[in-house]
Amino acid sequence: MPSQEMALPRLEMLSREQCEAIHRASLEILRRTGVRIYHAGALELLRETDAIISDEQQAAGGSRQALVRFPPGLVEWALRQAPSRISLCHRGTSQVAAPLEGREVSFGPGSDCPNYLDPRTGARRAFTRADVIDCVHLVDALPTLDFCMSMGIPADLGTANAYRQQFALMLEHTTKPIVFVCDDRADCEVIAALASAAAGGMAQLRLNPTLLLYSEPSTPLKHSETATGKLLYMAEQSLPIVHSPAPMMGGTAPVTLAGGLALGNAEVLSSLVMHQLTRPGAPFVYGSGLHHMDMKTTISVYGAPEFQLARVAVAEMGRYYGLPTWGYAGHSDGCTMDEQAAADSAFSVLIALLAGSNLVHDVGYLEAGLTTSPEMILLTAELISMMRRFMGGMTLDAEALALEVIDRVGPGGDFLTEKHTLNHFRELWQPALFDRRRLEEWVAAGRLPLGRRLQEKTVALIEEHEPEPLPPGLHEEVAYILGQGEGA
């Protein structure tokens, strides 16, 4: 449809000139201040460039570290190599579930909360393996969620290879693409092997990726050995990664948004250089989890206008570079599924859609990422559905303007019986969870407030949804791969 026939909501904050100013500031940080790298392989890669390596040290155990300063041309070379589009696919198919490009927005939950807000009892308690399965079933059941993360750290899995076991659980209980976290390169190798088995081989996994690694450099301006090892492994395999720093303004970053943005951007760009030196053209998602420290509580804040301003700026910097982007939504600093959580979730979902962040995680987070709430996941799914309709805007063609219909009905008529109404009324959004009935009908139906409806529907979806099972023989292959990797 021609663009003049559509009116769409849109949010713009940074001009191209302002993006260039942030870019130049980050280049200056990398040229003048540099980053400290703790990975011998990355340092060897950088020796082959015109990067300046100094203050090199060897620590106990043979590991090495050095300060590295980057010339602007090296950074801009790396930016030219990385692809502008990544398509995350459903398990075992080439069907795209999350297209990461332009202003396309895909939503999913977060990872690794120690606490679970049990929808059956209302109790906040430690996560278990069964809870992870319940949460994955819920995500798999909700069409407004496009990818899965683990959501919790199961206390009953122990500490040995827990991330591998988490991934295996997600692989078994959803066909949606999986954004995973892990400890080290050895974890990456096993998890990639599991995904490869489900995809029909590594070549198919690269072509139709069903996984993406979320990892982080250490703010300010440090690249640890383990994080860099994961970064380089994903590049070697040409599998997608977001290597997103988490600058905390006032703590590990300047207290100003611009300063925190420039610092985080420098950390992303230095990561991208090492990534593209390993394998030019390997898929990389641009992200920076810029937060601020609340000086009253010392927490890292999620439910704040500054956090949402940072989300818009990060999305715009990613588009400026032509890279897919990483975002946040559906989260709250609140401790329970209440009015504060609902307000935070609604604000963050709308900003994510308006800003056009591509891969948006943390749906269901409470307590600034310490607790996952399945009811928060369900509420946010309803908000995503509503706000996607808002983002659809309005059509302005002749059919939508309806001049012939208006003339036919005339003064004092009605449009209820018109064919035009029959043809178009389904375009109006209908809630799956919110209740539009008047008081008498609501009372007659049992007076259920939203919180009660959330609780009942969440439990029903967890207990009744049946995810598509793994293909025959894959259970055994998953068990074999996990067993082979136990000593790694």
Secondary structure as UniProt FT lines:
FT   HELIX           3..5
FT   STRAND          6..7
FT   HELIX           16..28
FT   HELIX           29..33
FT   STRAND          35..37
FT   HELIX           40..47
FT   TURN            48..50
FT   STRAND          52..58
FT   HELIX           60..62
FT   STRAND          64..69
FT   HELIX           72..81
FT   STRAND          86..89
FT   TURN            91..92
FT   STRAND          96..100
FT   TURN            102..103
FT   STRAND          106..109
FT   STRAND          115..117
FT   TURN            119..121
FT   STRAND          124..126
FT   HELIX           129..141
FT   TURN            143..144
FT   HELIX           155..157
FT   TURN            160..161
FT   HELIX           162..173
FT   STRAND          178..180
FT   HELIX           185..199
FT   HELIX           202..207
FT   STRAND          211..215
FT   TURN            219..221
FT   STRAND          222..223
FT   HELIX           225..237
FT   STRAND          241..243
FT   STRAND          248..249
FT   TURN            250..252
FT   HELIX           257..278
FT   TURN            280..281
FT   STRAND          284..286
FT   STRAND          291..293
FT   TURN            295..297
FT   HELIX           305..321
FT   STRAND          325..328
FT   HELIX           339..355
FT   STRAND          359..363
FT   STRAND          365..366
FT   HELIX           367..369
FT   STRAND          371..372
FT   HELIX           374..391
FT   STRAND          394..395
FT   HELIX           398..401
FT   HELIX           403..409
FT   TURN            411..412
FT   TURN            416..417
FT   HELIX           419..424
FT   HELIX           425..427
FT   HELIX           439..444
FT   TURN            445..446
FT   HELIX           450..464
FT   TURN            472..473
FT   HELIX           474..484
FT   TURN            485..487
//
